Amino acid sequence: MPAGSRAAAAAVAPTRPQRADARQNVASLVEAAKAVFGESGVDAPVRAIAERAGVGVGTLYRHFPLRSDLISAVFRHEIDACAEAAVAIEASYPPGEALDRWIMRYTEFVATKRGLAAALHSGDPAYEPLAEYFSSHLSPTLARLLDAARASGSIAQEVDPTELLGAVANLCHADGPHAAGTPPRAGRMVQLLLAGLRTPAP
């Protein structure tokens, strides 16, 4: 199974061990939902998701009885992928550049998940655990990158990783809707924010 599919299957915490075919169905449904949500929004027909995954609607509902279950699984999958990207980036680039590259990767994640973000902030209690999932996965990742960059002398400022994640997200959300990729204005503003980390505080 490809790495992306393994991560998708792991995004759903089953209550009991699943058969290999069931795990594959979960992975396929999460990947399909990610694509369909990106194209048509989180209110897209579940039949379109099932068809893209190559399974029946009954299979979709067996694994994800509620739409919120599927949205939560997609969001967890994307958080996992963003956190995992840091490992490859750290192995390939010096600390300062690794920090910049991962922040831009996170910027793309935020900018292309606005439909999901709107659902997550709808007040539905089904999404309440995702805030902790987000923080527990991405804040430590960024803290590790910041520590390495500071130790190498690449950045001069002390910054709380959770606050930095929030600041980058706010810059993305202020740029208006875009179909895909990092909005140009958000990308420029985030680069200015990163440049500020390299300037010693007065």
C-alpha positions as CSV (number, residue, x, y, z in Angstrom):
1,M,0.0,0.0,0.0
2,P,1.4,3.5,-0.9
3,A,2.5,5.7,2.0
4,G,-0.4,8.1,1.4
5,S,-2.9,5.2,1.6
6,R,-1.3,3.9,4.8
7,A,-1.6,7.4,6.4
8,A,-5.2,7.6,5.2
9,A,-6.1,4.3,6.8
10,A,-4.4,5.3,10.0
11,A,-6.4,8.5,10.1
12,V,-9.4,6.6,11.3
13,A,-9.0,4.9,14.7
14,P,-10.9,1.7,14.5
15,T,-12.5,0.2,17.6
16,R,-11.3,-3.3,16.6
17,P,-8.7,-4.7,14.1
18,Q,-9.8,-4.4,10.5
19,R,-9.3,-6.9,7.7
20,A,-6.8,-5.8,5.0
21,D,-9.6,-5.2,2.5
22,A,-11.5,-3.0,5.0
23,R,-8.4,-1.0,5.7
24,Q,-7.9,-0.5,1.9
25,N,-11.5,0.6,1.6
26,V,-11.0,3.2,4.4
27,A,-7.9,4.5,2.7
28,S,-9.5,4.7,-0.7
29,L,-12.6,6.5,0.8
30,V,-10.4,9.1,2.6
31,E,-8.3,9.8,-0.5
32,A,-11.5,10.0,-2.6
33,A,-13.2,12.3,-0.1
34,K,-10.1,14.5,0.0
35,A,-10.3,14.9,-3.8
36,V,-14.0,15.4,-4.0
37,F,-14.1,17.9,-1.1
38,G,-11.4,19.9,-2.9
39,E,-13.4,20.0,-6.1
40,S,-16.9,20.4,-4.8
41,G,-16.8,21.2,-1.1
42,V,-17.6,19.2,1.9
43,D,-21.3,19.0,1.0
44,A,-20.5,17.0,-2.1
45,P,-22.8,13.9,-2.7
46,V,-21.5,10.8,-0.9
47,R,-22.2,8.8,-4.0
48,A,-19.5,10.8,-5.9
49,I,-17.0,9.9,-3.1
50,A,-18.0,6.2,-3.2
51,E,-17.7,6.1,-7.0
52,R,-14.3,7.6,-7.0
53,A,-13.1,5.2,-4.3
54,G,-14.5,2.3,-6.3
55,V,-16.8,1.1,-3.5
56,G,-20.5,1.1,-2.9
57,V,-22.4,3.7,-0.9
58,G,-23.2,1.1,1.7
59,T,-19.4,0.5,2.2
60,L,-18.9,4.2,2.7
61,Y,-21.7,4.4,5.4
62,R,-20.4,1.3,7.1
63,H,-17.0,2.9,7.7
64,F,-18.3,6.5,8.0
65,P,-21.9,6.6,9.3
66,L,-22.0,10.4,9.5
67,R,-20.5,13.0,7.1
68,S,-18.7,14.5,10.0
69,D,-16.9,11.1,10.5
70,L,-15.5,11.4,6.9
71,I,-14.6,15.0,7.2
72,S,-12.8,14.4,10.4
73,A,-10.9,11.4,8.8
74,V,-9.8,13.6,5.9
75,F,-8.6,16.4,8.2
76,R,-6.6,14.0,10.3
77,H,-5.1,12.4,7.2
78,E,-4.0,15.9,6.0
79,I,-2.6,16.8,9.4
80,D,-0.6,13.6,9.4
81,A,0.7,14.2,5.9
82,C,1.8,17.8,6.9
83,A,3.6,16.6,10.0
84,E,5.3,13.7,8.1
85,A,6.5,16.1,5.4
86,A,8.7,17.7,8.0
87,V,10.8,14.5,8.4
88,A,11.8,14.4,4.7
89,I,12.4,18.2,4.6
90,E,14.6,18.1,7.7
91,A,16.7,15.3,6.1
92,S,17.2,17.2,2.9
93,Y,17.8,20.8,3.9
94,P,19.8,22.8,6.5
95,P,17.7,24.0,9.5
96,G,16.8,27.5,8.3
97,E,15.7,26.4,4.9
98,A,13.9,23.4,6.3
99,L,11.9,25.7,8.5
100,D,11.0,27.9,5.6
101,R,10.0,25.0,3.3
102,W,7.8,23.3,6.0
103,I,6.1,26.6,6.8
104,M,5.2,27.0,3.1
105,R,4.0,23.4,3.0
106,Y,1.8,24.2,6.0
107,T,0.6,27.4,4.2
108,E,-0.5,25.3,1.3
109,F,-2.3,22.9,3.6
110,V,-4.2,25.7,5.3
111,A,-5.0,27.5,2.0
112,T,-6.5,24.5,0.3
113,K,-8.5,23.2,3.2
114,R,-10.9,26.1,3.7
115,G,-14.0,24.1,3.0
116,L,-12.9,21.7,5.7
117,A,-12.0,24.5,8.1
118,A,-15.5,26.0,7.7
119,A,-17.1,22.7,8.7
120,L,-14.7,22.3,11.6
121,H,-15.7,25.7,12.9
122,S,-19.5,25.1,12.4
123,G,-20.0,24.4,16.1
124,D,-20.7,20.7,15.5
125,P,-19.4,18.9,18.7
126,A,-18.2,16.0,16.4
127,Y,-15.3,18.1,15.4
128,E,-14.2,19.2,18.9
129,P,-11.4,16.5,19.2
130,L,-9.7,17.8,16.0
131,A,-8.4,21.0,17.6
132,E,-6.3,18.9,20.0
133,Y,-5.3,16.6,17.2
134,F,-4.1,19.6,15.2
135,S,-2.2,21.0,18.1
136,S,-0.6,17.8,19.3
137,H,0.7,16.9,15.8
138,L,1.7,20.2,14.2
139,S,2.9,22.3,17.2
140,P,5.6,19.8,18.2
141,T,6.7,19.5,14.6
142,L,7.1,23.3,14.2
143,A,8.8,23.5,17.7
144,R,11.4,21.0,16.5
145,L,12.1,22.9,13.3
146,L,12.3,26.2,15.2
147,D,14.7,24.8,17.8
148,A,17.0,23.5,15.1
149,A,16.9,26.7,13.2
150,R,17.6,28.7,16.3
151,A,20.5,26.4,17.3
152,S,22.0,26.8,13.9
153,G,21.8,30.6,14.1
154,S,19.3,30.8,11.2
155,I,16.7,32.6,13.2
156,A,17.0,35.2,15.9
157,Q,13.5,35.5,17.3
158,E,11.8,33.4,20.0
159,V,8.3,32.5,18.9
160,D,5.7,30.2,20.3
161,P,5.0,27.5,17.7
162,T,1.2,27.4,18.3
163,E,1.1,31.2,17.8
164,L,3.1,31.0,14.6
165,L,0.8,28.3,13.2
166,G,-2.2,30.6,14.0
167,A,-0.5,33.6,12.5
168,V,0.2,31.8,9.2
169,A,-3.4,30.5,9.1
170,N,-4.8,33.9,9.6
171,L,-2.7,35.3,6.7
172,C,-4.1,32.5,4.5
173,H,-7.7,33.1,5.5
174,A,-7.5,36.8,4.9
175,D,-6.6,36.3,1.2
176,G,-10.0,35.2,0.0
177,P,-11.0,31.9,-1.7
178,H,-8.7,30.1,-4.1
179,A,-9.2,26.8,-5.9
180,A,-5.8,25.3,-5.1
181,G,-2.2,26.0,-4.0
182,T,-1.0,28.9,-1.8
183,P,-2.7,32.2,-2.6
184,P,0.0,34.7,-3.9
185,R,-0.6,37.3,-1.3
186,A,-0.6,34.8,1.6
187,G,2.7,33.4,0.2
188,R,4.3,36.8,0.2
189,M,3.1,37.7,3.7
190,V,4.3,34.4,5.1
191,Q,7.7,35.0,3.6
192,L,7.8,38.4,5.3
193,L,6.9,36.8,8.5
194,L,9.7,34.3,8.2
195,A,12.1,37.1,7.3
196,G,11.1,38.7,10.6
197,L,12.2,35.7,12.6
198,R,15.7,36.3,11.3
199,T,15.8,39.9,12.5
200,P,17.0,40.3,16.1
201,A,14.4,41.9,18.4
202,P,15.2,45.6,19.2
